[in-house]
Amino acid sequence: MCRINEEMCNEARMEGKKESSIEIAQQLLSMGMGTVEDIAKATKLSIKEVQELAKKIKSE
């Protein structure tokens, strides 16, 4: 039972980090700071994820 709880906590922590990285990438893209590649590297998101965020921001 403890192992299941530990795994759930780890998954939640990783999801929180991903959401934070997405928010940071969105802010950087909105501010026009850095290339898609630079933002991907800084946030540890994939280039494809950052490109999708960039498209979303441009369409808003």
ZASETOR-529183 format. One record per atom (N, C-alpha, C): x, y, z; atom name; residue number from 0. Coordinates in nm, 4 decimals. Example, Ala and Ser with C-alpha at 12.3 -4.5 7.8 and 13.67 -1.06 7.14 Angstrom:
# ZASETOR-529183
+----------+----------+----------+------+-----+
|        u |        v |        w | atom | seq |
+----------+----------+----------+------+-----+
|   1.3190 |  -0.5690 |   0.7800 |    N |   0 |
|   1.2300 |  -0.4500 |   0.7800 |   CA |   0 |
|   1.3200 |  -0.3300 |   0.7800 |    C |   0 |
|   1.2850 |  -0.2250 |   0.7080 |    N |   1 |
|   1.3670 |  -0.1060 |   0.7140 |   CA |   1 |
|   1.2900 |   0.0030 |   0.7870 |    C |   1 |
+----------+----------+----------+------+-----+
***
This chain:
# ZASETOR-529183
+----------+----------+----------+------+-----+
|        u |        v |        w | atom | seq |
+----------+----------+----------+------+-----+
|   0.0828 |  -0.1202 |   0.0000 |    N |   0 |
|   0.0000 |   0.0000 |   0.0000 |   CA |   0 |
|   0.0866 |   0.1258 |   0.0000 |    C |   0 |
|   0.1953 |   0.1250 |   0.0760 |    N |   1 |
|   0.2831 |   0.2423 |   0.0807 |   CA |   1 |
|   0.3474 |   0.2692 |  -0.0550 |    C |   1 |
|   0.3801 |   0.1622 |  -0.1256 |    N |   2 |
|   0.4428 |   0.1783 |  -0.2564 |   CA |   2 |
|   0.3465 |   0.2452 |  -0.3543 |    C |   2 |
|   0.2209 |   0.2077 |  -0.3477 |    N |   3 |
|   0.1201 |   0.2689 |  -0.4350 |   CA |   3 |
|   0.1071 |   0.4174 |  -0.4037 |    C |   3 |
|   0.1013 |   0.4514 |  -0.2773 |    N |   4 |
|   0.0929 |   0.5926 |  -0.2382 |   CA |   4 |
|   0.2159 |   0.6694 |  -0.2837 |    C |   4 |
|   0.3318 |   0.6088 |  -0.2704 |    N |   5 |
|   0.4563 |   0.6739 |  -0.3125 |   CA |   5 |
|   0.4558 |   0.6987 |  -0.4629 |    C |   5 |
|   0.4108 |   0.5998 |  -0.5398 |    N |   6 |
|   0.4037 |   0.6152 |  -0.6846 |   CA |   6 |
|   0.3043 |   0.7242 |  -0.7233 |    C |   6 |
|   0.1928 |   0.7302 |  -0.6532 |    N |   7 |
|   0.0931 |   0.8334 |  -0.6815 |   CA |   7 |
|   0.1486 |   0.9720 |  -0.6505 |    C |   7 |
|   0.2207 |   0.9836 |  -0.5414 |    N |   8 |
|   0.2820 |   1.1121 |  -0.5053 |   CA |   8 |
|   0.3862 |   1.1533 |  -0.6085 |    C |   8 |
|   0.4661 |   1.0576 |  -0.6537 |    N |   9 |
|   0.5672 |   1.0874 |  -0.7557 |   CA |   9 |
|   0.5029 |   1.1327 |  -0.8856 |    C |   9 |
|   0.3947 |   1.0662 |  -0.9259 |    N |  10 |
|   0.3245 |   1.1050 |  -1.0482 |   CA |  10 |
|   0.2662 |   1.2456 |  -1.0351 |    C |  10 |
|   0.2085 |   1.2754 |  -0.9196 |    N |  11 |
|   0.1506 |   1.4082 |  -0.8971 |   CA |  11 |
|   0.2593 |   1.5149 |  -0.9004 |    C |  11 |
|   0.3736 |   1.4852 |  -0.8427 |    N |  12 |
|   0.4859 |   1.5794 |  -0.8417 |   CA |  12 |
|   0.5348 |   1.6055 |  -0.9837 |    C |  12 |
|   0.5466 |   1.4991 |  -1.0624 |    N |  13 |
|   0.5918 |   1.5140 |  -1.2009 |   CA |  13 |
|   0.4905 |   1.5942 |  -1.2828 |    C |  13 |
|   0.3626 |   1.5700 |  -1.2607 |    N |  14 |
|   0.2583 |   1.6443 |  -1.3321 |   CA |  14 |
|   0.2642 |   1.7928 |  -1.2956 |    C |  14 |
|   0.2882 |   1.8210 |  -1.1694 |    N |  15 |
|   0.3008 |   1.9602 |  -1.1250 |   CA |  15 |
|   0.4184 |   2.0299 |  -1.1899 |    C |  15 |
|   0.5301 |   1.9591 |  -1.2025 |    N |  16 |
|   0.6477 |   2.0159 |  -1.2681 |   CA |  16 |
|   0.6194 |   2.0429 |  -1.4156 |    C |  16 |
|   0.5475 |   1.9519 |  -1.4797 |    N |  17 |
|   0.5140 |   1.9684 |  -1.6220 |   CA |  17 |
|   0.4250 |   2.0911 |  -1.6412 |    C |  17 |
|   0.3246 |   2.1059 |  -1.5545 |    N |  18 |
|   0.2353 |   2.2214 |  -1.5644 |   CA |  18 |
|   0.3123 |   2.3512 |  -1.5448 |    C |  18 |
|   0.4052 |   2.3508 |  -1.4518 |    N |  19 |
|   0.4872 |   2.4693 |  -1.4277 |   CA |  19 |
|   0.5730 |   2.5020 |  -1.5503 |    C |  19 |
|   0.6307 |   2.4001 |  -1.6104 |    N |  20 |
|   0.7124 |   2.4201 |  -1.7299 |   CA |  20 |
|   0.6294 |   2.4757 |  -1.8444 |    C |  20 |
|   0.5069 |   2.4270 |  -1.8580 |    N |  21 |
|   0.4176 |   2.4763 |  -1.9631 |   CA |  21 |
|   0.3852 |   2.6233 |  -1.9403 |    C |  21 |
|   0.3572 |   2.6601 |  -1.8159 |    N |  22 |
|   0.3268 |   2.8004 |  -1.7846 |   CA |  22 |
|   0.4454 |   2.8905 |  -1.8151 |    C |  22 |
|   0.5643 |   2.8469 |  -1.7795 |    N |  23 |
|   0.6848 |   2.9263 |  -1.8061 |   CA |  23 |
|   0.7060 |   2.9403 |  -1.9566 |    C |  23 |
|   0.6900 |   2.8314 |  -2.0297 |    N |  24 |
|   0.7065 |   2.8363 |  -2.1757 |   CA |  24 |
|   0.6060 |   2.9320 |  -2.2382 |    C |  24 |
|   0.4823 |   2.9290 |  -2.1909 |    N |  25 |
|   0.3801 |   3.0201 |  -2.2434 |   CA |  25 |
|   0.4187 |   3.1652 |  -2.2167 |    C |  25 |
|   0.4693 |   3.1926 |  -2.0994 |    N |  26 |
|   0.5098 |   3.3302 |  -2.0674 |   CA |  26 |
|   0.6248 |   3.3751 |  -2.1559 |    C |  26 |
|   0.7241 |   3.2896 |  -2.1733 |    N |  27 |
|   0.8387 |   3.3246 |  -2.2576 |   CA |  27 |
|   0.7965 |   3.3469 |  -2.4022 |    C |  27 |
|   0.7096 |   3.2605 |  -2.4519 |    N |  28 |
|   0.6609 |   3.2768 |  -2.5887 |   CA |  28 |
|   0.5812 |   3.4062 |  -2.6036 |    C |  28 |
|   0.4967 |   3.4364 |  -2.5067 |    N |  29 |
|   0.4160 |   3.5589 |  -2.5118 |   CA |  29 |
|   0.5030 |   3.6834 |  -2.5105 |    C |  29 |
|   0.6162 |   3.6738 |  -2.4423 |    N |  30 |
|   0.7072 |   3.7878 |  -2.4320 |   CA |  30 |
|   0.8046 |   3.7928 |  -2.5502 |    C |  30 |
|   0.8011 |   3.6899 |  -2.6357 |    N |  31 |
|   0.8916 |   3.6854 |  -2.7498 |   CA |  31 |
|   1.0360 |   3.6610 |  -2.7103 |    C |  31 |
|   1.0547 |   3.5923 |  -2.6007 |    N |  32 |
|   1.1900 |   3.5699 |  -2.5493 |   CA |  32 |
|   1.2405 |   3.4316 |  -2.5881 |    C |  32 |
|   1.3412 |   3.4260 |  -2.6708 |    N |  33 |
|   1.4055 |   3.3009 |  -2.7054 |   CA |  33 |
|   1.3389 |   3.2283 |  -2.8205 |    C |  33 |
|   1.4123 |   3.1349 |  -2.8737 |    N |  34 |
|   1.3607 |   3.0517 |  -2.9812 |   CA |  34 |
|   1.2843 |   2.9331 |  -2.9208 |    C |  34 |
|   1.2107 |   2.8649 |  -3.0053 |    N |  35 |
|   1.1387 |   2.7455 |  -2.9605 |   CA |  35 |
|   1.2387 |   2.6463 |  -2.9002 |    C |  35 |
|   1.3524 |   2.6323 |  -2.9642 |    N |  36 |
|   1.4547 |   2.5389 |  -2.9165 |   CA |  36 |
|   1.5086 |   2.5809 |  -2.7803 |    C |  36 |
|   1.5345 |   2.7112 |  -2.7625 |    N |  37 |
|   1.5843 |   2.7609 |  -2.6342 |   CA |  37 |
|   1.4821 |   2.7385 |  -2.5227 |    C |  37 |
|   1.3573 |   2.7662 |  -2.5527 |    N |  38 |
|   1.2509 |   2.7504 |  -2.4527 |   CA |  38 |
|   1.2330 |   2.6030 |  -2.4175 |    C |  38 |
|   1.2399 |   2.5170 |  -2.5175 |    N |  39 |
|   1.2289 |   2.3729 |  -2.4925 |   CA |  39 |
|   1.3424 |   2.3261 |  -2.4014 |    C |  39 |
|   1.4598 |   2.3730 |  -2.4300 |    N |  40 |
|   1.5764 |   2.3342 |  -2.3498 |   CA |  40 |
|   1.5640 |   2.3852 |  -2.2061 |    C |  40 |
|   1.5204 |   2.5091 |  -2.1902 |    N |  41 |
|   1.5103 |   2.5693 |  -2.0581 |   CA |  41 |
|   1.4005 |   2.5066 |  -1.9725 |    C |  41 |
|   1.2914 |   2.4662 |  -2.0370 |    N |  42 |
|   1.1769 |   2.4141 |  -1.9621 |   CA |  42 |
|   1.1716 |   2.2618 |  -1.9590 |    C |  42 |
|   1.2615 |   2.1989 |  -2.0345 |    N |  43 |
|   1.2651 |   2.0524 |  -2.0466 |   CA |  43 |
|   1.1382 |   1.9965 |  -2.1108 |    C |  43 |
|   1.0722 |   2.0801 |  -2.1920 |    N |  44 |
|   0.9608 |   2.0338 |  -2.2739 |   CA |  44 |
|   1.0179 |   1.9945 |  -2.4093 |    C |  44 |
|   0.9435 |   1.9171 |  -2.4852 |    N |  45 |
|   0.9905 |   1.8814 |  -2.6189 |   CA |  45 |
|   0.9703 |   2.0010 |  -2.7123 |    C |  45 |
|   1.0444 |   2.0017 |  -2.8198 |    N |  46 |
|   1.0300 |   2.1080 |  -2.9194 |   CA |  46 |
|   0.8876 |   2.1069 |  -2.9735 |    C |  46 |
|   0.8332 |   1.9890 |  -2.9953 |    N |  47 |
|   0.6963 |   1.9778 |  -3.0458 |   CA |  47 |
|   0.5965 |   2.0403 |  -2.9477 |    C |  47 |
|   0.6152 |   2.0170 |  -2.8181 |    N |  48 |
|   0.5245 |   2.0750 |  -2.7184 |   CA |  48 |
|   0.5308 |   2.2280 |  -2.7214 |    C |  48 |
|   0.6515 |   2.2813 |  -2.7323 |    N |  49 |
|   0.6678 |   2.4268 |  -2.7350 |   CA |  49 |
|   0.6096 |   2.4832 |  -2.8640 |    C |  49 |
|   0.6285 |   2.4141 |  -2.9758 |    N |  50 |
|   0.5702 |   2.4590 |  -3.1025 |   CA |  50 |
|   0.4179 |   2.4630 |  -3.0932 |    C |  50 |
|   0.3589 |   2.3643 |  -3.0306 |    N |  51 |
|   0.2131 |   2.3613 |  -3.0141 |   CA |  51 |
|   0.1659 |   2.4768 |  -2.9258 |    C |  51 |
|   0.2410 |   2.5063 |  -2.8212 |    N |  52 |
|   0.2073 |   2.6200 |  -2.7354 |   CA |  52 |
|   0.2177 |   2.7510 |  -2.8140 |    C |  52 |
|   0.3202 |   2.7620 |  -2.8976 |    N |  53 |
|   0.3399 |   2.8827 |  -2.9773 |   CA |  53 |
|   0.2225 |   2.9022 |  -3.0734 |    C |  53 |
|   0.1780 |   2.7947 |  -3.1362 |    N |  54 |
|   0.0618 |   2.8035 |  -3.2274 |   CA |  54 |
|  -0.0628 |   2.8470 |  -3.1509 |    C |  54 |
|  -0.0800 |   2.7919 |  -3.0340 |    N |  55 |
|  -0.1963 |   2.8256 |  -2.9517 |   CA |  55 |
|  -0.1946 |   2.9736 |  -2.9147 |    C |  55 |
|  -0.0798 |   3.0241 |  -2.8783 |    N |  56 |
|  -0.0679 |   3.1646 |  -2.8390 |   CA |  56 |
|  -0.0932 |   3.2555 |  -2.9584 |    C |  56 |
|  -0.0419 |   3.2192 |  -3.0757 |    N |  57 |
|  -0.0619 |   3.3014 |  -3.1953 |   CA |  57 |
|  -0.2075 |   3.3070 |  -3.2383 |    C |  57 |
|  -0.2814 |   3.1989 |  -3.2106 |    N |  58 |
|  -0.4216 |   3.1952 |  -3.2525 |   CA |  58 |
|  -0.5147 |   3.2676 |  -3.1547 |    C |  58 |
|  -0.4635 |   3.3032 |  -3.0397 |    N |  59 |
|  -0.5469 |   3.3708 |  -2.9387 |   CA |  59 |
|  -0.5598 |   3.5182 |  -2.9674 |    C |  59 |
+----------+----------+----------+------+-----+
***
